Amino acid sequence: MCAIKQLTAMVSNDMPLISETQLPPSPAFVDKVVSLPEAAHLAGVSPDTLRRCHKRQELKIIKLSPRRVGVRLSDLKAFIDGRAA
């Protein structure tokens, strides 16, 4: 049986094309990423301060695209908690 006929037979029989066991597991927790200016506002510092902290390896900044960077909220919270102590 050719592939097109098999696919047509599967669709017409209301059979799922992908079973649930073939799907990758979804992560239990997805961490939100905020832009660098937004992270700076939340931390109460300037974006340049966050960049300097990143250079000192006190904060992890992730690259979102060739021109955009961001900070995971969990990393920002750890950074703020570390500065308060």
Buried (B, 14 or more C-beta within 10 A) or exposed (E): EEEEEEEEEEEEEEEEEEEEEEEEEEEEEEEEBBBBEBBBEBBEBEBEEBBEBBEEEEBBBEEEEEEEBBBBBEBBEBBBEEEEE
